[in-house]
Amino acid sequence: MGMTNKQFQGFIRLALELLRKALQKSPDNEDLKKVLDIFQSMLEDGD
């Protein structure tokens, strides 16, 4: 059973929130920034 689009978008938003918190603790972490950009591009509305 797969995820609905709404569930997927919710998962991405949750991951983005966690990534942003991690970046607050390590603002110079380039790997976190890259992952954040990738996850951000996965949102339909580009939030």
PQR file of N, CA, C, O and H, with PARSE charges and radii, in Angstrom:
ATOM      1  N   MET A   1       0.843  -1.166   0.000 -0.4000 1.5000
ATOM      2  CA  MET A   1       0.000   0.000   0.000 -0.0000 2.0000
ATOM      3  C   MET A   1       0.896   1.239   0.000  0.5500 1.7000
ATOM      4  O   MET A   1       1.794   1.373   0.830 -0.5500 1.4000
ATOM      5  N   GLY A   2       0.632   2.136  -0.945 -0.4000 1.5000
ATOM      6  CA  GLY A   2       1.449   3.332  -1.069 -0.0000 2.0000
ATOM      7  C   GLY A   2       0.902   4.504  -0.284  0.5500 1.7000
ATOM      8  O   GLY A   2      -0.162   4.433   0.332 -0.5500 1.4000
ATOM      9  H   GLY A   2      -0.098   2.026  -1.620  0.4000 1.0000
ATOM     10  N   MET A   3       1.658   5.576  -0.325 -0.4000 1.5000
ATOM     11  CA  MET A   3       1.271   6.811   0.350 -0.0000 2.0000
ATOM     12  C   MET A   3       0.448   7.669  -0.603  0.5500 1.7000
ATOM     13  O   MET A   3       0.693   7.687  -1.809 -0.5500 1.4000
ATOM     14  H   MET A   3       2.522   5.633  -0.825  0.4000 1.0000
ATOM     15  N   THR A   4      -0.515   8.371  -0.055 -0.4000 1.5000
ATOM     16  CA  THR A   4      -1.215   9.362  -0.862 -0.0000 2.0000
ATOM     17  C   THR A   4      -0.307  10.579  -1.019  0.5500 1.7000
ATOM     18  O   THR A   4       0.672  10.741  -0.292 -0.5500 1.4000
ATOM     19  H   THR A   4      -0.714   8.356   0.924  0.4000 1.0000
ATOM     20  N   ASN A   5      -0.651  11.423  -1.977 -0.4000 1.5000
ATOM     21  CA  ASN A   5       0.134  12.634  -2.187 -0.0000 2.0000
ATOM     22  C   ASN A   5       0.124  13.505  -0.925  0.5500 1.7000
ATOM     23  O   ASN A   5       1.144  14.087  -0.556 -0.5500 1.4000
ATOM     24  H   ASN A   5      -1.447  11.291  -2.568  0.4000 1.0000
ATOM     25  N   LYS A   6      -1.026  13.586  -0.276 -0.4000 1.5000
ATOM     26  CA  LYS A   6      -1.143  14.401   0.936 -0.0000 2.0000
ATOM     27  C   LYS A   6      -0.234  13.851   2.046  0.5500 1.7000
ATOM     28  O   LYS A   6       0.415  14.618   2.756 -0.5500 1.4000
ATOM     29  H   LYS A   6      -1.855  13.114  -0.576  0.4000 1.0000
ATOM     30  N   GLN A   7      -0.193  12.529   2.191 -0.4000 1.5000
ATOM     31  CA  GLN A   7       0.676  11.913   3.195 -0.0000 2.0000
ATOM     32  C   GLN A   7       2.143  12.175   2.870  0.5500 1.7000
ATOM     33  O   GLN A   7       2.941  12.473   3.759 -0.5500 1.4000
ATOM     34  H   GLN A   7      -0.720  11.906   1.614  0.4000 1.0000
ATOM     35  N   PHE A   8       2.488  12.062   1.596 -0.4000 1.5000
ATOM     36  CA  PHE A   8       3.867  12.295   1.170 -0.0000 2.0000
ATOM     37  C   PHE A   8       4.284  13.730   1.466  0.5500 1.7000
ATOM     38  O   PHE A   8       5.367  13.976   1.997 -0.5500 1.4000
ATOM     39  H   PHE A   8       1.840  11.820   0.874  0.4000 1.0000
ATOM     40  N   GLN A   9       3.408  14.679   1.115 -0.4000 1.5000
ATOM     41  CA  GLN A   9       3.711  16.086   1.371 -0.0000 2.0000
ATOM     42  C   GLN A   9       3.874  16.346   2.867  0.5500 1.7000
ATOM     43  O   GLN A   9       4.737  17.126   3.270 -0.5500 1.4000
ATOM     44  H   GLN A   9       2.529  14.479   0.684  0.4000 1.0000
ATOM     45  N   GLY A  10       3.048  15.694   3.693 -0.4000 1.5000
ATOM     46  CA  GLY A  10       3.166  15.836   5.142 -0.0000 2.0000
ATOM     47  C   GLY A  10       4.489  15.300   5.652  0.5500 1.7000
ATOM     48  O   GLY A  10       5.123  15.901   6.519 -0.5500 1.4000
ATOM     49  H   GLY A  10       2.347  15.061   3.366  0.4000 1.0000
ATOM     50  N   PHE A  11       4.904  14.157   5.104 -0.4000 1.5000
ATOM     51  CA  PHE A  11       6.191  13.570   5.483 -0.0000 2.0000
ATOM     52  C   PHE A  11       7.337  14.516   5.123  0.5500 1.7000
ATOM     53  O   PHE A  11       8.257  14.713   5.918 -0.5500 1.4000
ATOM     54  H   PHE A  11       4.389  13.669   4.400  0.4000 1.0000
ATOM     55  N   ILE A  12       7.280  15.092   3.935 -0.4000 1.5000
ATOM     56  CA  ILE A  12       8.331  16.016   3.495 -0.0000 2.0000
ATOM     57  C   ILE A  12       8.371  17.249   4.404  0.5500 1.7000
ATOM     58  O   ILE A  12       9.448  17.720   4.767 -0.5500 1.4000
ATOM     59  H   ILE A  12       6.533  14.932   3.290  0.4000 1.0000
ATOM     60  N   ARG A  13       7.199  17.766   4.768 -0.4000 1.5000
ATOM     61  CA  ARG A  13       7.158  18.937   5.656 -0.0000 2.0000
ATOM     62  C   ARG A  13       7.731  18.615   7.035  0.5500 1.7000
ATOM     63  O   ARG A  13       8.426  19.437   7.633 -0.5500 1.4000
ATOM     64  H   ARG A  13       6.324  17.384   4.473  0.4000 1.0000
ATOM     65  N   LEU A  14       7.439  17.425   7.532 -0.4000 1.5000
ATOM     66  CA  LEU A  14       8.007  16.997   8.812 -0.0000 2.0000
ATOM     67  C   LEU A  14       9.527  16.912   8.715  0.5500 1.7000
ATOM     68  O   LEU A  14      10.239  17.393   9.597 -0.5500 1.4000
ATOM     69  H   LEU A  14       6.875  16.757   7.046  0.4000 1.0000
ATOM     70  N   ALA A  15      10.014  16.306   7.653 -0.4000 1.5000
ATOM     71  CA  ALA A  15      11.459  16.184   7.463 -0.0000 2.0000
ATOM     72  C   ALA A  15      12.106  17.569   7.350  0.5500 1.7000
ATOM     73  O   ALA A  15      13.182  17.799   7.902 -0.5500 1.4000
ATOM     74  H   ALA A  15       9.436  15.915   6.937  0.4000 1.0000
ATOM     75  N   LEU A  16      11.455  18.482   6.640 -0.4000 1.5000
ATOM     76  CA  LEU A  16      11.990  19.845   6.506 -0.0000 2.0000
ATOM     77  C   LEU A  16      12.094  20.536   7.858  0.5500 1.7000
ATOM     78  O   LEU A  16      13.074  21.225   8.139 -0.5500 1.4000
ATOM     79  H   LEU A  16      10.581  18.295   6.191  0.4000 1.0000
ATOM     80  N   GLU A  17      11.091  20.351   8.680 -0.4000 1.5000
ATOM     81  CA  GLU A  17      11.115  20.947  10.016 -0.0000 2.0000
ATOM     82  C   GLU A  17      12.311  20.425  10.817  0.5500 1.7000
ATOM     83  O   GLU A  17      13.013  21.197  11.471 -0.5500 1.4000
ATOM     84  H   GLU A  17      10.294  19.791   8.451  0.4000 1.0000
ATOM     85  N   LEU A  18      12.532  19.131  10.761 -0.4000 1.5000
ATOM     86  CA  LEU A  18      13.659  18.535  11.489 -0.0000 2.0000
ATOM     87  C   LEU A  18      15.000  18.993  10.922  0.5500 1.7000
ATOM     88  O   LEU A  18      15.947  19.237  11.669 -0.5500 1.4000
ATOM     89  H   LEU A  18      11.962  18.504  10.230  0.4000 1.0000
ATOM     90  N   LEU A  19      15.073  19.107   9.604 -0.4000 1.5000
ATOM     91  CA  LEU A  19      16.307  19.585   8.980 -0.0000 2.0000
ATOM     92  C   LEU A  19      16.598  21.034   9.366  0.5500 1.7000
ATOM     93  O   LEU A  19      17.749  21.395   9.613 -0.5500 1.4000
ATOM     94  H   LEU A  19      14.304  18.909   8.996  0.4000 1.0000
ATOM     95  N   ARG A  20      15.566  21.853   9.417 -0.4000 1.5000
ATOM     96  CA  ARG A  20      15.766  23.258   9.809 -0.0000 2.0000
ATOM     97  C   ARG A  20      16.255  23.362  11.248  0.5500 1.7000
ATOM     98  O   ARG A  20      17.120  24.182  11.554 -0.5500 1.4000
ATOM     99  H   ARG A  20      14.631  21.559   9.216  0.4000 1.0000
ATOM    100  N   LYS A  21      15.707  22.535  12.127 -0.4000 1.5000
ATOM    101  CA  LYS A  21      16.160  22.529  13.523 -0.0000 2.0000
ATOM    102  C   LYS A  21      17.618  22.084  13.611  0.5500 1.7000
ATOM    103  O   LYS A  21      18.399  22.648  14.378 -0.5500 1.4000
ATOM    104  H   LYS A  21      15.004  21.868  11.879  0.4000 1.0000
ATOM    105  N   ALA A  22      17.978  21.077  12.828 -0.4000 1.5000
ATOM    106  CA  ALA A  22      19.363  20.602  12.826 -0.0000 2.0000
ATOM    107  C   ALA A  22      20.297  21.693  12.313  0.5500 1.7000
ATOM    108  O   ALA A  22      21.411  21.846  12.814 -0.5500 1.4000
ATOM    109  H   ALA A  22      17.344  20.619  12.206  0.4000 1.0000
ATOM    110  N   LEU A  23      19.846  22.448  11.318 -0.4000 1.5000
ATOM    111  CA  LEU A  23      20.677  23.534  10.785 -0.0000 2.0000
ATOM    112  C   LEU A  23      20.840  24.674  11.781  0.5500 1.7000
ATOM    113  O   LEU A  23      21.851  25.376  11.751 -0.5500 1.4000
ATOM    114  H   LEU A  23      18.941  22.324  10.911  0.4000 1.0000
ATOM    115  N   GLN A  24      19.874  24.868  12.652 -0.4000 1.5000
ATOM    116  CA  GLN A  24      20.024  25.893  13.684 -0.0000 2.0000
ATOM    117  C   GLN A  24      21.155  25.516  14.634  0.5500 1.7000
ATOM    118  O   GLN A  24      21.863  26.383  15.145 -0.5500 1.4000
ATOM    119  H   GLN A  24      19.053  24.297  12.677  0.4000 1.0000
ATOM    120  N   LYS A  25      21.316  24.225  14.866 -0.4000 1.5000
ATOM    121  CA  LYS A  25      22.382  23.756  15.754 -0.0000 2.0000
ATOM    122  C   LYS A  25      23.723  23.702  15.043  0.5500 1.7000
ATOM    123  O   LYS A  25      24.767  23.885  15.668 -0.5500 1.4000
ATOM    124  H   LYS A  25      20.740  23.520  14.451  0.4000 1.0000
ATOM    125  N   SER A  26      23.700  23.451  13.725 -0.4000 1.5000
ATOM    126  CA  SER A  26      24.916  23.365  12.922 -0.0000 2.0000
ATOM    127  C   SER A  26      24.749  24.166  11.637  0.5500 1.7000
ATOM    128  O   SER A  26      24.633  23.579  10.561 -0.5500 1.4000
ATOM    129  H   SER A  26      22.851  23.302  13.217  0.4000 1.0000
ATOM    130  N   PRO A  27      24.735  25.477  11.724 -0.5600 1.5000
ATOM    131  CA  PRO A  27      24.439  26.298  10.539  0.2800 2.0000
ATOM    132  C   PRO A  27      25.461  26.193   9.409  0.5500 1.7000
ATOM    133  O   PRO A  27      25.163  26.585   8.281 -0.5500 1.4000
ATOM    134  N   ASP A  28      26.632  25.686   9.679 -0.4000 1.5000
ATOM    135  CA  ASP A  28      27.657  25.582   8.638 -0.0000 2.0000
ATOM    136  C   ASP A  28      27.716  24.207   7.980  0.5500 1.7000
ATOM    137  O   ASP A  28      28.596  23.953   7.158 -0.5500 1.4000
ATOM    138  H   ASP A  28      26.874  25.368  10.596  0.4000 1.0000
ATOM    139  N   ASN A  29      26.802  23.331   8.329 -0.4000 1.5000
ATOM    140  CA  ASN A  29      26.819  21.973   7.790 -0.0000 2.0000
ATOM    141  C   ASN A  29      26.286  21.969   6.353  0.5500 1.7000
ATOM    142  O   ASN A  29      25.079  22.069   6.131 -0.5500 1.4000
ATOM    143  H   ASN A  29      26.087  23.538   8.997  0.4000 1.0000
ATOM    144  N   GLU A  30      27.189  21.855   5.391 -0.4000 1.5000
ATOM    145  CA  GLU A  30      26.828  21.916   3.976 -0.0000 2.0000
ATOM    146  C   GLU A  30      25.987  20.713   3.549  0.5500 1.7000
ATOM    147  O   GLU A  30      25.121  20.846   2.684 -0.5500 1.4000
ATOM    148  H   GLU A  30      28.169  21.775   5.572  0.4000 1.0000
ATOM    149  N   ASP A  31      26.229  19.546   4.140 -0.4000 1.5000
ATOM    150  CA  ASP A  31      25.440  18.363   3.789 -0.0000 2.0000
ATOM    151  C   ASP A  31      23.976  18.551   4.185  0.5500 1.7000
ATOM    152  O   ASP A  31      23.077  18.187   3.427 -0.5500 1.4000
ATOM    153  H   ASP A  31      26.933  19.439   4.842  0.4000 1.0000
ATOM    154  N   LEU A  32      23.738  19.111   5.352 -0.4000 1.5000
ATOM    155  CA  LEU A  32      22.367  19.388   5.782 -0.0000 2.0000
ATOM    156  C   LEU A  32      21.695  20.390   4.846  0.5500 1.7000
ATOM    157  O   LEU A  32      20.516  20.247   4.523 -0.5500 1.4000
ATOM    158  H   LEU A  32      24.468  19.407   5.967  0.4000 1.0000
ATOM    159  N   LYS A  33      22.436  21.391   4.418 -0.4000 1.5000
ATOM    160  CA  LYS A  33      21.890  22.384   3.501 -0.0000 2.0000
ATOM    161  C   LYS A  33      21.483  21.753   2.180  0.5500 1.7000
ATOM    162  O   LYS A  33      20.441  22.095   1.622 -0.5500 1.4000
ATOM    163  H   LYS A  33      23.394  21.507   4.681  0.4000 1.0000
ATOM    164  N   LYS A  34      22.308  20.825   1.672 -0.4000 1.5000
ATOM    165  CA  LYS A  34      22.001  20.149   0.413 -0.0000 2.0000
ATOM    166  C   LYS A  34      20.754  19.286   0.542  0.5500 1.7000
ATOM    167  O   LYS A  34      19.898  19.284  -0.343 -0.5500 1.4000
ATOM    168  H   LYS A  34      23.155  20.547   2.125  0.4000 1.0000
ATOM    169  N   VAL A  35      20.651  18.552   1.647 -0.4000 1.5000
ATOM    170  CA  VAL A  35      19.481  17.710   1.865 -0.0000 2.0000
ATOM    171  C   VAL A  35      18.227  18.578   2.013  0.5500 1.7000
ATOM    172  O   VAL A  35      17.166  18.235   1.492 -0.5500 1.4000
ATOM    173  H   VAL A  35      21.346  18.554   2.367  0.4000 1.0000
ATOM    174  N   LEU A  36      18.353  19.686   2.717 -0.4000 1.5000
ATOM    175  CA  LEU A  36      17.229  20.601   2.871 -0.0000 2.0000
ATOM    176  C   LEU A  36      16.759  21.103   1.506  0.5500 1.7000
ATOM    177  O   LEU A  36      15.557  21.154   1.246 -0.5500 1.4000
ATOM    178  H   LEU A  36      19.215  19.964   3.140  0.4000 1.0000
ATOM    179  N   ASP A  37      17.687  21.470   0.644 -0.4000 1.5000
ATOM    180  CA  ASP A  37      17.333  21.938  -0.699 -0.0000 2.0000
ATOM    181  C   ASP A  37      16.612  20.849  -1.499  0.5500 1.7000
ATOM    182  O   ASP A  37      15.642  21.129  -2.203 -0.5500 1.4000
ATOM    183  H   ASP A  37      18.664  21.429   0.855  0.4000 1.0000
ATOM    184  N   ILE A  38      17.087  19.623  -1.389 -0.4000 1.5000
ATOM    185  CA  ILE A  38      16.460  18.507  -2.108 -0.0000 2.0000
ATOM    186  C   ILE A  38      15.035  18.293  -1.618  0.5500 1.7000
ATOM    187  O   ILE A  38      14.109  18.170  -2.421 -0.5500 1.4000
ATOM    188  H   ILE A  38      17.875  19.395  -0.818  0.4000 1.0000
ATOM    189  N   PHE A  39      14.861  18.249  -0.306 -0.4000 1.5000
ATOM    190  CA  PHE A  39      13.527  18.044   0.252 -0.0000 2.0000
ATOM    191  C   PHE A  39      12.610  19.216  -0.095  0.5500 1.7000
ATOM    192  O   PHE A  39      11.429  19.020  -0.379 -0.5500 1.4000
ATOM    193  H   PHE A  39      15.612  18.349   0.345  0.4000 1.0000
ATOM    194  N   GLN A  40      13.153  20.431  -0.072 -0.4000 1.5000
ATOM    195  CA  GLN A  40      12.366  21.613  -0.415 -0.0000 2.0000
ATOM    196  C   GLN A  40      11.842  21.511  -1.849  0.5500 1.7000
ATOM    197  O   GLN A  40      10.702  21.885  -2.126 -0.5500 1.4000
ATOM    198  H   GLN A  40      14.113  20.590   0.159  0.4000 1.0000
ATOM    199  N   SER A  41      12.673  21.008  -2.750 -0.4000 1.5000
ATOM    200  CA  SER A  41      12.260  20.901  -4.151 -0.0000 2.0000
ATOM    201  C   SER A  41      11.209  19.813  -4.362  0.5500 1.7000
ATOM    202  O   SER A  41      10.550  19.788  -5.402 -0.5500 1.4000
ATOM    203  H   SER A  41      13.599  20.705  -2.525  0.4000 1.0000
ATOM    204  N   MET A  42      11.045  18.917  -3.393 -0.4000 1.5000
ATOM    205  CA  MET A  42      10.057  17.846  -3.513 -0.0000 2.0000
ATOM    206  C   MET A  42       8.641  18.329  -3.193  0.5500 1.7000
ATOM    207  O   MET A  42       7.671  17.642  -3.515 -0.5500 1.4000
ATOM    208  H   MET A  42      11.581  18.937  -2.549  0.4000 1.0000
ATOM    209  N   LEU A  43       8.510  19.489  -2.572 -0.4000 1.5000
ATOM    210  CA  LEU A  43       7.189  20.025  -2.272 -0.0000 2.0000
ATOM    211  C   LEU A  43       6.571  20.599  -3.530  0.5500 1.7000
ATOM    212  O   LEU A  43       7.250  21.281  -4.298 -0.5500 1.4000
ATOM    213  H   LEU A  43       9.298  20.047  -2.311  0.4000 1.0000
ATOM    214  N   GLU A  44       5.309  20.336  -3.751 -0.4000 1.5000
ATOM    215  CA  GLU A  44       4.624  20.835  -4.944 -0.0000 2.0000
ATOM    216  C   GLU A  44       4.537  22.353  -4.965  0.5500 1.7000
ATOM    217  O   GLU A  44       4.705  22.982  -6.009 -0.5500 1.4000
ATOM    218  H   GLU A  44       4.757  19.781  -3.128  0.4000 1.0000
ATOM    219  N   ASP A  45       4.271  22.937  -3.793 -0.4000 1.5000
ATOM    220  CA  ASP A  45       4.085  24.388  -3.749 -0.0000 2.0000
ATOM    221  C   ASP A  45       5.382  25.149  -3.526  0.5500 1.7000
ATOM    222  O   ASP A  45       5.386  26.380  -3.508 -0.5500 1.4000
ATOM    223  H   ASP A  45       4.134  22.426  -2.945  0.4000 1.0000
ATOM    224  N   GLY A  46       6.491  24.419  -3.354 -0.4000 1.5000
ATOM    225  CA  GLY A  46       7.779  25.058  -3.173 -0.0000 2.0000
ATOM    226  C   GLY A  46       7.931  25.806  -1.866  0.5500 1.7000
ATOM    227  O   GLY A  46       8.817  26.649  -1.726 -0.5500 1.4000
ATOM    228  H   GLY A  46       6.488  23.419  -3.368  0.4000 1.0000
ATOM    229  N   ASP A  47       7.058  25.496  -0.895 -0.4000 1.5000
ATOM    230  CA  ASP A  47       7.048  26.160   0.418 -0.0000 2.0000
ATOM    231  C   ASP A  47       8.447  26.441   0.878  0.5500 1.7000
ATOM    232  O   ASP A  47       8.642  26.994   1.960 -0.5500 1.4000
ATOM    233  H   ASP A  47       6.338  24.811  -1.009  0.4000 1.0000
TER
END
